[in-house]
């Protein structure tokens, strides 16, 4: 189980994300710098204990209305081999672990592998800020044939205005929700991972964070 250290990161996660978010096509930008607050999320364990895996929700209040974004993040003690420049969010000095490389986790094969394991019921979601504590609010389901083994190298990643899409296997696409909207219709899918986040007024919302679907030929 991953250990949550009560320490500092310099620069902090929200500071790194505020600089990175405006470069994403799915970010609904404003004329101001993002003003971010944590709004929810969960973690998964790396079975090898080497990579930190977090699915963070942040709410941006810099615009006319608050917008919440889902950000899969991976934390590494060294650069990720084979990752392109767009995958790196930044580096930070961790008070216990030293320098950490913070990645957009959709480019990290360890995060993608564990997310697919969650779909298949082979990984247990963990509380975001407490060590060794399952998070029962996160649900996952999968229908149809079993998933193929995850690739050891990063899957092809495409970002557009609607989110992030990964070709995780022939005929199978993983769609990662970026802009969270509890009122959006739930699409037909082979599987989905659903979790909660909180609005600035404290209201609890729930929506799919990731969806698996068969790719149309």
HUVEN-V679940 format. One line per field, one symbol per residue. burial: I if it has 9 or more other C-alpha atoms within 8 Angstrom, else O. A space follows every 10 residues. Layout:
# HUVEN-V679940
burial->???
This chain:
# HUVEN-V679940
burial->OIOOOOOOIO IIOOOIIIII IIOOIIIOOO OOOIIIOOII IIIIIIOOIO IIIIIIIIII IIIOOIIIII IIIIIIIOOO OOIOOOIIIO IIIIOOOOII IIIIIIIIII IIIIIIIIII IOIIIIIIOO IIOOIOOIOI IIOOOOOOOI IOOIIOIOIO OIIIIIIIOO IIIIIIIIII OOOOOOOOII IIIIIIIIIO OOOOIIIIII IIIIOOO
